[in-house]
Amino acid sequence: MTEQGQQSEPLFAMSGVSVRFGGIRALTDVSLQVRPHDLLGLIGPNGAGKTTAFNVLCGFVTPNEGELFYRGEPLPRARPWKLAEHRIARTLQALGLFDRMTVLENVMVGADIHAKAGFWSSLIGGGRSLKDEKVLTERAHAVLEELDIAQYAGRLPTSLPYPIRKRVALARALAIEPELLLLDEPASGLSNDEMDELGALIKTLTSRMAVMLVEHHMDLVMSVCDYITVLDFGRVVANGTPDEIRTDPVVLAAYLGEQVEHAEHSAAEVH
């Protein structure tokens, strides 16, 4: 976290958000905020409401009460296809890569926002200029280089190991050049060494963007996050730094138990 992140106003804030699905309360009066260049972890047991909170932010779910704010201004209901216009990018737990496009083409879909005539318009016959083509290609190559996967640019995602495909999905999100990056369980399916590499990479991203992370692996959350919001049964039960969360009696009793105390020495996954 930078000094700028400590002093600046929130980049994104959720205030008093409640979501009901029929008679089920998925979220109740949830408030959280992410400041520029901060890394916020959103954690909680299965069914705590983490995914619902993410889906509210992304426009997949409309809250029954509450407001969203972006750069200090009220954010009308976000639409998934408009996230890039707000400089918000999200990775999906299921990756969501296009199997019949190359790695480079998948990332170019993310870089599409930087071209006047985009990648999709070319696919349906709208065409794009050589300048647009160059912008898209150069941006995509730069992100692949940053994530050390440029050697796979011409491959199809289905031909690659799962950890590499996860990096491709991250590259596609980074190609948007987001101000806010939403990571949905990025460590799932990774080995301990791969998780360590991911943690080091995520830390470098906050020099140019804010990051919001949903993750079950407590060792990763505790090692990379500046702040953590804990949900339980759709309510916020704690906010604080990793050190504060480790010792918060409400968190220890309601959710994390002894795993937090030993998170630095264990690669255990909380279920």
C-alpha positions in Angstrom: 0.0 0.0 0.0 1.3 3.4 -0.9 1.1 6.6 1.1 -1.2 7.8 -1.6 -3.6 4.9 -0.8 -3.6 5.8 2.9 -4.5 9.5 2.4 -6.8 9.5 -0.7 -10.5 9.1 -0.9 -11.9 5.7 -1.8 -11.8 4.7 -5.4 -14.8 2.4 -4.9 -17.2 2.2 -2.0 -20.3 0.0 -1.3 -22.6 1.6 1.3 -25.4 -0.2 3.1 -26.0 -2.8 0.4 -28.6 -5.5 1.0 -29.5 -8.3 -1.4 -32.4 -10.7 -1.1 -33.2 -13.7 -3.2 -36.8 -14.5 -2.3 -36.8 -15.0 1.4 -33.0 -15.5 1.6 -30.8 -12.6 2.7 -27.6 -12.9 0.8 -26.2 -9.5 2.0 -27.4 -7.3 4.8 -26.2 -3.7 5.1 -22.8 -4.4 3.7 -20.3 -1.5 3.4 -16.7 -1.6 2.2 -14.3 0.6 0.4 -11.1 0.3 -1.7 -8.7 3.2 -1.9 -6.4 3.8 -4.8 -3.4 1.5 -4.8 -4.8 -0.6 -1.9 -5.3 -4.3 -1.9 -8.5 -5.3 -0.2 -9.2 -8.9 0.7 -12.9 -10.0 0.9 -13.1 -13.3 2.9 -15.6 -15.4 4.6 -16.8 -19.0 4.7 -18.8 -20.6 1.9 -22.2 -18.9 1.6 -21.0 -15.7 3.4 -21.9 -13.5 0.5 -18.5 -12.8 -1.1 -19.6 -13.7 -4.7 -22.8 -11.8 -4.3 -20.9 -8.7 -3.3 -18.7 -9.1 -6.3 -21.7 -9.6 -8.6 -23.3 -6.4 -7.2 -20.2 -4.5 -8.1 -20.1 -6.0 -11.6 -23.8 -5.5 -12.3 -24.8 -9.1 -12.4 -27.0 -8.6 -9.2 -29.1 -5.5 -8.4 -29.1 -4.7 -4.7 -32.5 -4.2 -2.9 -31.0 -1.4 -0.8 -27.8 0.6 -0.7 -25.5 2.5 -3.1 -22.3 2.1 -5.0 -19.8 5.0 -5.4 -16.9 5.2 -7.9 -14.4 8.0 -7.7 -16.6 9.7 -5.2 -19.7 9.8 -7.5 -22.8 7.6 -7.2 -22.5 4.7 -9.6 -25.8 3.7 -11.2 -26.3 0.0 -11.6 -23.1 -1.3 -13.2 -23.5 -3.3 -16.4 -21.0 -6.2 -17.0 -20.3 -5.0 -20.5 -19.6 -1.5 -19.3 -17.0 -2.3 -16.6 -14.1 -1.5 -19.0 -15.4 2.0 -19.6 -15.1 2.6 -15.8 -11.6 1.0 -15.9 -12.8 -1.9 -13.8 -11.6 -5.4 -14.7 -12.5 -8.8 -13.3 -11.1 -12.3 -13.5 -13.4 -15.2 -13.3 -12.9 -18.3 -11.2 -13.9 -20.3 -14.3 -11.4 -18.3 -16.4 -13.8 -17.6 -19.3 -11.2 -17.8 -22.0 -12.2 -18.3 -25.7 -10.9 -21.7 -26.6 -10.8 -21.2 -30.4 -8.8 -17.9 -30.1 -5.1 -17.9 -29.5 -3.6 -16.5 -26.2 -2.7 -13.3 -28.0 -6.2 -12.9 -29.4 -7.8 -13.5 -26.0 -5.7 -10.7 -24.5 -6.4 -8.5 -27.4 -10.1 -8.7 -26.4 -9.1 -7.0 -23.2 -6.9 -4.4 -25.0 -9.8 -3.7 -27.3 -10.9 -0.6 -25.2 -7.7 1.2 -26.4 -8.6 1.0 -30.1 -11.1 3.2 -32.0 -12.2 0.3 -34.1 -12.0 -2.7 -31.9 -11.3 -6.4 -32.0 -14.9 -7.4 -32.1 -15.8 -5.1 -34.9 -13.1 -6.6 -37.1 -14.6 -10.1 -36.5 -18.0 -9.1 -37.8 -16.6 -7.3 -40.8 -16.4 -3.7 -39.6 -12.7 -3.6 -40.1 -10.1 -1.6 -38.2 -7.1 0.4 -39.3 -3.5 -0.8 -39.3 -3.0 1.7 -36.4 -5.7 0.1 -34.4 -4.3 -3.3 -35.1 -0.9 -2.2 -33.9 -2.3 -0.7 -30.7 -4.1 -3.8 -29.8 -1.2 -6.1 -30.7 1.4 -4.1 -28.9 -0.7 -3.7 -25.7 -1.5 -7.5 -25.7 2.2 -8.4 -26.2 3.3 -6.0 -23.4 1.0 -7.6 -20.9 2.0 -11.2 -21.9 5.7 -10.1 -21.4 4.9 -8.7 -18.0 3.3 -12.0 -16.9 6.1 -14.0 -18.5 3.9 -15.9 -20.9 4.7 -14.2 -24.2 6.1 -17.6 -25.5 2.5 -18.9 -25.5 1.0 -16.1 -27.7 0.3 -18.3 -30.6 -1.1 -21.2 -28.6 -4.7 -22.1 -27.9 -5.7 -21.9 -24.2 -6.9 -25.5 -24.2 -3.3 -26.7 -25.0 -1.8 -25.0 -21.9 -1.5 -26.1 -18.3 -4.0 -24.7 -15.9 -1.7 -22.3 -14.1 -0.7 -20.7 -17.5 -4.3 -20.4 -18.5 -4.9 -18.5 -15.2 -2.2 -16.1 -16.2 -3.7 -15.6 -19.6 -7.0 -14.7 -17.9 -5.2 -12.2 -15.7 -3.4 -10.8 -18.7 -6.7 -10.2 -20.5 -7.9 -8.2 -17.4 -4.7 -6.2 -17.2 -4.9 -5.3 -20.9 -7.8 -3.0 -20.0 -5.3 -1.0 -17.8 -7.8 -1.0 -15.0 -7.9 1.4 -12.0 -9.7 -1.4 -10.1 -8.9 -5.1 -10.6 -11.3 -7.7 -9.1 -9.7 -11.1 -8.6 -12.1 -14.0 -7.9 -10.1 -16.8 -6.2 -7.0 -16.5 -8.3 -5.1 -19.1 -6.3 -7.5 -21.9 -6.9 -5.8 -24.9 -8.5 -2.3 -23.6 -7.9 0.6 -25.3 -6.1 2.2 -23.6 -3.1 5.1 -22.3 -5.3 2.7 -21.0 -7.9 0.7 -19.3 -5.2 3.9 -17.6 -3.9 4.6 -16.4 -7.4 1.1 -15.1 -7.8 1.3 -13.3 -4.4 4.5 -11.5 -5.5 2.9 -10.5 -8.8 -0.3 -9.2 -7.2 1.8 -7.0 -4.9 3.4 -5.3 -7.9 0.1 -4.4 -9.4 -0.9 -2.0 -6.7 1.7 0.5 -7.9 -0.8 1.4 -10.7 -4.2 0.1 -9.6 -6.4 -0.9 -6.7 -7.1 -4.6 -6.2 -10.0 -6.4 -4.6 -9.4 -10.0 -3.8 -11.8 -12.8 -3.0 -9.8 -15.8 -1.8 -10.0 -18.9 0.4 -6.3 -19.4 0.9 -5.6 -17.5 4.1 -1.8 -17.6 3.7 -2.1 -15.7 0.5 -4.7 -13.2 1.8 -2.6 -12.4 4.9 0.6 -12.0 3.0 -0.6 -9.6 0.2 -3.6 -7.6 1.5 -3.4 -4.2 3.1 -6.9 -4.5 4.5 -9.4 -7.3 4.9 -13.2 -7.2 5.1 -14.8 -10.4 6.6 -18.3 -11.5 5.8 -20.3 -14.0 7.7 -24.0 -14.9 6.8 -24.1 -11.9 4.5 -22.9 -9.3 7.1 -19.6 -7.6 7.7 -18.2 -8.9 10.9 -14.8 -7.3 10.8 -12.6 -4.8 8.9 -8.9 -4.3 9.5 -5.3 -5.0 8.6 -4.2 -8.6 8.4 -2.7 -8.3 11.9 -6.0 -7.0 13.3 -8.0 -9.7 11.6 -5.7 -12.4 12.9 -6.5 -11.5 16.5 -10.1 -10.3 16.1 -12.1 -12.4 18.6 -15.3 -12.2 16.5 -13.4 -13.4 13.4 -11.7 -16.2 15.3 -14.9 -17.4 16.8 -17.1 -17.0 13.8 -15.0 -18.2 10.9 -11.2 -18.5 10.8 -10.4 -20.2 14.1 -6.8 -21.3 14.6 -5.9 -21.2 10.9 -5.3 -17.5 10.9 -2.8 -17.8 13.8 -0.8 -20.3 11.7 -1.4 -18.8 8.3 2.2 -17.7 7.9 3.3 -21.3 8.5 0.6 -23.2 6.6 -0.8 -23.5 3.1 -4.1 -24.8 4.4 -7.2 -23.8 2.5 -10.3 -22.7 4.5 -13.5 -24.3 3.3 
